């Protein structure tokens, strides 16, 4: 859990610094920061998605995963949680905003956006596995550094709600680390690769949201990450025993 705890601290510190400094930035500066983050997010998403060796596996995980997410209304639940916190965290938001009125839903948007960015990607999966199995948290230390700067950039535009993503990092990344022994016995390199590709597609969708090109309910696609290993296993069985 060492790597995850470091990650939580860097997210909190980065979010606090970004929120405090962001109130002093002109709106056009904050918009420029968000545009830059959005473009980089698109590039990262594309690079991860293109790692796939079988796009059918990615599609086979994303479609049912998105249906499950829509059925469970994951995006709505995450946003309602963020709104609930926002309603009770107005004092903190106003303190960082230095008297500037916060836009409705700003904290929930910050929470959902930052949570997805910090928790989707190969560093989260591979780093958590290495930390849990070998006590080697070097990959998560690298991820923590990246997340700290990302949290600062996000918070400068979206506010202190980005700090709430530290809870998501602790729960999600911590759970992966604690269950690393079981996961390592099941997951193959190909499964991890396709999970990363699915995550890349989700990050690409998030980039479109940040650039305000299209509102993609990325949170509803989260079940696809869990489905990807099973779809990859089915593809391997098809190639080995059925396909001639």
C-alpha positions in Angstrom: 0.0 0.0 0.0 3.0 2.3 0.2 2.7 3.4 -3.4 -1.0 4.1 -3.1 -0.5 6.2 0.1 2.2 8.3 -1.7 -0.3 8.7 -4.6 -3.0 10.0 -2.2 -0.7 12.5 -0.7 0.5 13.9 -4.0 -3.1 14.2 -5.3 -4.1 16.1 -2.1 -1.1 18.4 -2.2 -1.4 19.1 -6.0 -5.1 19.8 -5.7 -4.7 22.1 -2.8 -1.9 24.1 -4.5 -3.8 24.2 -7.8 -7.1 25.4 -6.2 -5.3 28.1 -4.2 -3.4 29.4 -7.2 -6.2 28.9 -9.6 -8.3 31.6 -8.0 -5.7 34.1 -9.0 -5.6 33.0 -12.6 -7.6 34.9 -15.3 -10.4 32.7 -16.8 -8.6 32.6 -20.2 -5.5 31.1 -18.5 -7.6 28.5 -16.8 -9.3 27.7 -20.1 -5.9 27.4 -21.8 -4.8 24.9 -19.1 -7.9 22.8 -19.6 -7.4 22.8 -23.4 -3.9 21.7 -23.0 -4.9 18.9 -20.5 -7.7 17.9 -22.9 -5.3 17.6 -25.9 -2.7 15.6 -23.9 -5.5 13.4 -22.5 -6.6 12.6 -26.1 -3.0 11.7 -27.0 -2.5 9.5 -24.0 -5.9 7.8 -24.7 -4.9 7.1 -28.3 -1.5 5.7 -27.4 -3.0 3.3 -24.9 -5.9 2.3 -27.2 -3.5 1.5 -30.0 -1.6 -1.0 -27.9 -4.4 -3.5 -28.5 -3.6 -6.6 -30.6 -7.3 -7.3 -31.2 -9.7 -4.4 -31.5 -12.6 -6.9 -31.3 -11.6 -7.6 -27.7 -11.8 -3.9 -26.9 -15.1 -3.6 -28.6 -16.4 -6.7 -26.9 -15.5 -5.3 -23.5 -16.7 -1.7 -24.1 -20.1 -2.4 -25.5 -21.5 -4.7 -22.7 -19.5 -2.6 -20.1 -21.2 0.6 -21.3 -24.6 -1.1 -21.2 -23.9 -2.3 -17.6 -22.8 1.2 -16.6 -25.9 2.8 -18.1 -28.1 0.2 -16.3 -26.4 0.9 -13.0 -26.2 4.6 -13.8 -22.6 4.8 -12.6 -22.1 8.3 -14.0 -25.2 9.7 -12.4 -24.3 8.1 -9.0 -20.8 9.5 -9.1 -22.1 13.0 -10.0 -24.8 12.8 -7.3 -22.1 11.9 -4.8 -20.0 14.9 -5.9 -23.1 17.1 -5.7 -23.7 15.9 -2.2 -20.2 16.7 -1.2 -20.5 20.1 -2.9 -23.6 21.0 -1.0 -21.7 20.3 2.3 -18.4 21.7 1.2 -19.4 25.1 0.1 -17.3 26.8 2.7 -14.1 25.1 1.5 -14.9 25.9 -2.1 -15.6 29.5 -1.4 -12.4 29.9 0.7 -10.3 28.7 -2.3 -12.4 30.7 -4.8 -11.6 33.9 -2.9 -15.1 35.2 -3.2 -15.6 34.1 -6.8 -19.0 32.3 -7.4 -18.5 28.6 -8.1 -20.4 27.2 -11.2 -23.1 24.6 -10.4 -21.8 21.1 -10.5 -18.2 22.3 -10.6 -17.1 20.1 -7.7 -18.8 16.9 -9.0 -17.2 17.5 -12.4 -13.8 17.9 -10.8 -14.3 14.7 -8.8 -15.5 12.5 -11.7 -12.9 13.8 -14.1 -9.9 13.6 -11.8 -11.0 10.1 -10.5 -11.1 8.7 -14.0 -7.7 10.3 -15.0 -6.0 9.0 -11.9 -7.4 5.5 -11.9 -7.5 4.4 -15.5 -4.3 3.3 -17.2 -1.6 0.7 -17.2 0.5 2.4 -14.4 -2.4 1.9 -12.0 -2.8 -1.8 -12.8 0.8 -2.8 -13.2 2.1 -0.5 -10.5 -0.5 -1.9 -8.0 0.4 -5.4 -8.9 4.1 -4.8 -8.3 3.5 -3.0 -5.1 1.2 -5.8 -3.8 3.3 -8.7 -4.8 6.9 -7.5 -4.4 6.6 -4.3 -2.3 8.1 -2.5 -5.3 6.3 0.9 -5.5 8.6 2.6 -8.0 6.0 2.6 -10.8 3.4 4.0 -8.5 5.9 6.6 -7.4 6.2 7.7 -11.0 2.4 7.7 -11.3 2.1 9.7 -8.1 4.4 12.4 -9.5 2.4 12.7 -12.7 -0.9 12.7 -10.8 0.4 15.5 -8.5 1.0 17.8 -11.4 -2.2 16.8 -13.1 -4.1 17.5 -9.8 -2.6 20.9 -9.7 -3.6 21.6 -13.3 -7.1 20.3 -12.9 -7.7 22.1 -9.6 -6.6 25.4 -11.1 -9.5 25.2 -13.4 -12.1 22.9 -11.7 -11.4 23.7 -8.0 -10.8 21.8 -4.8 -13.2 19.0 -5.8 -10.2 17.4 -7.5 -8.9 16.5 -4.0 -11.9 14.1 -3.6 -10.3 11.9 -6.2 -7.8 10.9 -3.5 -10.6 8.8 -2.0 -11.1 7.1 -5.3 -7.4 6.5 -5.7 -7.2 5.0 -2.1 -10.1 2.7 -2.6 -9.6 1.6 -6.2 -5.8 1.4 -6.3 -5.6 0.1 -2.8 -8.1 -2.7 -3.6 -6.0 -3.7 -6.6 -2.8 -3.8 -4.5 -4.4 -5.9 -1.7 -5.8 -8.3 -4.2 -2.6 -8.5 -6.3 -1.9 -12.1 -5.4 -5.2 -13.3 -6.7 -5.1 -11.1 -9.8 -1.5 -12.1 -10.6 -2.6 -15.8 -10.7 -5.4 -15.0 -13.2 -4.3 -12.1 -15.4 -1.9 -12.7 -18.3 0.2 -10.1 -20.1 -2.4 -10.1 -22.9 -5.2 -9.4 -20.5 -3.4 -6.5 -18.9 -2.6 -5.1 -22.4 -6.3 -5.3 -23.5 -7.4 -3.8 -20.2 -5.0 -0.9 -20.8 -6.4 -0.5 -24.4 -9.9 -0.3 -23.0 -8.8 2.2 -20.5 -7.2 4.2 -23.4 -10.5 4.4 -25.2 -12.1 5.7 -22.0 -9.4 8.3 -21.6 -9.9 9.3 -25.2 -13.6 9.9 -24.4 -12.6 11.9 -21.4 -10.4 14.1 -23.6 -13.4 14.8 -25.8 -15.3 15.9 -22.6 -12.5 18.2 -21.5 -12.3 19.8 -24.9 -16.1 20.2 -24.8 -16.4 18.4 -28.1 -18.9 15.8 -26.9 -20.3 14.8 -23.6 -19.3 11.2 -23.2 -20.5 9.4 -20.0 -17.2 7.8 -19.5 -17.9 6.7 -16.0 -20.6 4.3 -17.3 -17.9 2.5 -19.2 -15.9 1.5 -16.1 -17.3 -2.1 -16.1 -15.5 -2.6 -19.4 -12.2 -2.7 -17.5 -13.4 -5.8 -15.5 -14.8 -7.4 -18.6 -11.7 -7.0 -20.8 -9.8 -10.0 -19.3 -12.8 -12.3 -19.8 -13.2 -11.2 -23.4 -9.5 -11.7 -24.0 -9.7 -15.2 -22.5 -12.7 -16.0 -24.8 -10.7 -14.7 -27.8 -7.7 -16.9 -26.8 -10.0 -20.0 -26.5 -11.6 -19.2 -29.9 -8.1 -19.0 -31.5 -6.8 -22.1 -29.8 -9.7 -24.6 -29.9 -12.4 -23.4 -32.2 -10.9 -21.3 -35.0 -9.4 -23.3 -37.8 
